[in-house]
Amino acid sequence: MGGAVVDEGPTGIKAPDGGWGWAVLWGCFVITGFSYAFPKAVSVFFKELMREFGIGYSDSAWISSILLAMLYGTGPLCSVCVNRFGCRPVMLAGGLLASLGMVAASFCGSIIQLYLTTGVITVLDLSVFRDRGFVVYALAASIMVLGLFVPPVFVVSYAKDLGVPDTQAAFLLTVLGFIDIFARPTAGFIAGLKKVRPYSVYLFSFAMFFNGFTDLTGSTARDYGGLVVFCIFFGISYGMVGALQFEVLMAIVGTQKFSSAIGLVLLLEAIAVLIGPPSGGKLLDATHVYQYVFVLAGAEVLTSSLVLVLGNFFCIGKRPEVATEEERHKPPEDVRVDSREVEHFLKTEPEKNGEVVHTPETSV
């Protein structure tokens, strides 16, 4: 006879982290904010770095590129360390390294030293490749990352090139980040709706398409107002992409393979992010036209959206129907089990040949 879960009430339940769960949440919020904001915010200093070290746009773009590559590429290593030593020691060590990297960067005398201090210091189950859905997702995500981070890296320099004062140009990143704050939870809420969840892959594809289209339209901006509008819509689309990318990955590969899948995806994205911004910088050095950089970034993100849509249709296939079938066989949620009735039932097993049968499951 199968086992049953008996609800004995809320006694013995402890608050997570000894009641400090909200403090942990706040700390993670701050860490995540700095980790993802700094690679974009550092672009404010590109003009000064170019004058200080006598470098071009391509060389300066490597700073953000290495930052993001280390952020994504060290994911599997971090997972191993967390499993071995726990979350707290790894977080403390990472925060210490990030602080040391920032302090050391202030003493740099060359761009190479800046790469090492700001970029490097600051920051697997291969069977998952048999999953066609994962292969499609990994390919689409890698193409997307080629262009996803290019506009935030160059938008401040773009504004300065149009004659916008430094303070107003830097404010563009504030606008982008502020919109991103509200776009992420909104996109997550929409994706979590019962009728939308089975189609999360298509919603993610739309977010990628929206982001790529925003890049293309941003290339037509000719004044500060146009760049503000671009940053608003880019913040919306960027927030949607950020909120959906890992949720969609889990929907494709499942919870059992998610840890391996996310590590491999982050490695692939790390390689792509090392190519994207420096390539945009090379194009800018060669043409001195910012519009070409935004068009290239938009084309890459649009291509990734197309890859994911077609791959989902032909390879991943029929996710909504599978989800519907699972819902059809799911037990009703309104069923309630009385613990006293279960205990009484387990103690009084039906008799066989006049004797009460006792099994390890029924003997209490």
DAJOPE-V191977 format. One record per residue. RES is the residue in one small letter. PSI is psi in degrees with one decimal (NA if undefined). Layout:
# DAJOPE-V191977
RES|PSI / RES|PSI
This chain:
# DAJOPE-V191977
m|136.7 / g|158.9 / g|164.8 / a|146.7 / v|123.6 / v|125.1 / d|112.0 / e|16.7 / g|178.0 / p|4.8 / t|143.4 / g|-0.4 / i|128.1 / k|145.6 / a|141.5 / p|139.8 / d|36.3 / g|28.5 / g|-1.6 / w|20.4 / g|-39.0 / w|-33.8 / a|-39.9 / v|-42.3 / l|-43.8 / w|-41.9 / g|-42.3 / c|-35.7 / f|-46.3 / v|-44.2 / i|-45.5 / t|-40.5 / g|-47.5 / f|-38.3 / s|-41.1 / y|-20.8 / a|-36.5 / f|-42.8 / p|-27.6 / k|-39.8 / a|-26.4 / v|-18.0 / s|-18.4 / v|-30.0 / f|4.6 / f|-45.5 / k|-43.3 / e|-39.7 / l|-37.8 / m|-40.0 / r|-38.3 / e|-43.1 / f|-2.9 / g|44.9 / i|172.4 / g|-175.7 / y|-36.8 / s|-44.6 / d|-40.8 / s|-32.2 / a|-21.7 / w|-26.5 / i|-53.6 / s|-36.7 / s|-46.4 / i|-38.9 / l|-50.7 / l|-37.0 / a|-41.7 / m|-36.7 / l|-43.8 / y|-42.1 / g|-25.2 / t|6.1 / g|-51.0 / p|-40.7 / l|-40.7 / c|-39.5 / s|-42.3 / v|-43.7 / c|-38.9 / v|-42.4 / n|-30.4 / r|-43.8 / f|-16.2 / g|166.8 / c|-44.9 / r|-50.1 / p|-37.9 / v|-41.5 / m|-42.3 / l|-42.9 / a|-41.5 / g|-42.5 / g|-38.8 / l|-43.9 / l|-41.8 / a|-43.0 / s|-44.5 / l|-38.6 / g|-42.1 / m|-42.0 / v|-43.8 / a|-31.6 / a|-29.0 / s|-15.1 / f|8.0 / c|142.0 / g|-2.3 / s|163.5 / i|-30.6 / i|-43.0 / q|-35.8 / l|-37.4 / y|-45.7 / l|-44.0 / t|-52.1 / t|-34.0 / g|-57.9 / v|-48.5 / i|-38.2 / t|2.0 / v|NA / l|142.2 / d|103.7 / l|-9.3 / s|-14.7 / v|-19.9 / f|-12.7 / r|-17.9 / d|113.9 / r|-35.7 / g|-40.7 / f|-41.9 / v|-43.9 / v|-46.5 / y|-45.9 / a|-40.7 / l|-46.4 / a|-42.5 / a|-38.5 / s|-42.3 / i|-40.3 / m|-44.5 / v|-23.4 / l|-37.3 / g|-11.3 / l|-41.8 / f|1.2 / v|-49.7 / p|-45.5 / p|-28.3 / v|-33.8 / f|-5.7 / v|-35.0 / v|-44.4 / s|-35.5 / y|-46.0 / a|-42.4 / k|-35.1 / d|-26.7 / l|1.3 / g|13.0 / v|136.2 / p|154.2 / d|-42.2 / t|-45.1 / q|-36.5 / a|-43.1 / a|-27.4 / f|-20.2 / l|-39.3 / l|-31.3 / t|-43.2 / v|-47.1 / l|-47.2 / g|-37.3 / f|-43.8 / i|-38.6 / d|-36.9 / i|-41.1 / f|-25.6 / a|-37.1 / r|-54.8 / p|-32.4 / t|-45.6 / a|-39.5 / g|-39.4 / f|-44.2 / i|-43.4 / a|-24.3 / g|-6.8 / l|144.1 / k|-39.6 / k|-17.9 / v|-30.5 / r|-42.3 / p|-18.5 / y|26.5 / s|-30.8 / v|-42.7 / y|-34.5 / l|-40.3 / f|-39.3 / s|-40.5 / f|-40.4 / a|-41.2 / m|-42.9 / f|-43.9 / f|-42.7 / n|-45.0 / g|-40.5 / f|-36.6 / t|-39.7 / d|-42.7 / l|-44.0 / t|-30.5 / g|-24.5 / s|-15.5 / t|-2.7 / a|133.9 / r|-1.2 / d|179.2 / y|-38.6 / g|-40.7 / g|-37.7 / l|-33.2 / v|-45.0 / v|-41.9 / f|-45.1 / c|-33.5 / i|-51.2 / f|-33.1 / f|-38.8 / g|-39.0 / i|-50.8 / s|-37.8 / y|-39.8 / g|-38.7 / m|-45.2 / v|-45.1 / g|-34.7 / a|-26.8 / l|-21.5 / q|-44.7 / f|-28.9 / e|-40.7 / v|-39.6 / l|-42.5 / m|-37.1 / a|-30.2 / i|-48.1 / v|-18.0 / g|166.0 / t|-29.4 / q|-37.6 / k|2.9 / f|-42.3 / s|-42.3 / s|-40.9 / a|-43.5 / i|-35.1 / g|-43.2 / l|-39.1 / v|-42.6 / l|-36.3 / l|-45.1 / l|-39.6 / e|-32.5 / a|-40.2 / i|-43.1 / a|-38.7 / v|-19.2 / l|-17.8 / i|-40.1 / g|-70.1 / p|-43.4 / p|-34.9 / s|-41.0 / g|-38.6 / g|-39.2 / k|-44.0 / l|-39.2 / l|-38.7 / d|-34.4 / a|-34.8 / t|-25.2 / h|30.9 / v|112.2 / y|-28.4 / q|-37.8 / y|-37.0 / v|-43.6 / f|-36.3 / v|-42.9 / l|-45.3 / a|-43.6 / g|-39.7 / a|-38.0 / e|-43.4 / v|-38.9 / l|-39.7 / t|-41.5 / s|-36.9 / s|-42.8 / l|-40.8 / v|-43.0 / l|-40.3 / v|-49.9 / l|-40.1 / g|-38.7 / n|-37.3 / f|-40.6 / f|-30.0 / c|-52.2 / i|-52.8 / g|132.1 / k|40.3 / r|-41.0 / p|-39.3 / e|-38.7 / v|-43.2 / a|-39.1 / t|-39.8 / e|-39.8 / e|-39.5 / e|-32.9 / r|-34.7 / h|4.0 / k|135.6 / p|148.2 / p|140.1 / e|-15.6 / d|10.2 / v|130.6 / r|138.7 / v|123.9 / d|121.2 / s|-33.8 / r|-38.3 / e|-39.0 / v|-43.9 / e|-42.1 / h|-38.9 / f|-40.4 / l|-31.9 / k|-23.8 / t|69.6 / e|140.7 / p|140.5 / e|147.2 / k|122.0 / n|34.9 / g|2.1 / e|142.6 / v|126.2 / v|126.4 / h|128.2 / t|165.9 / p|-27.2 / e|-26.5 / t|-11.4 / s|118.8 / v|NA
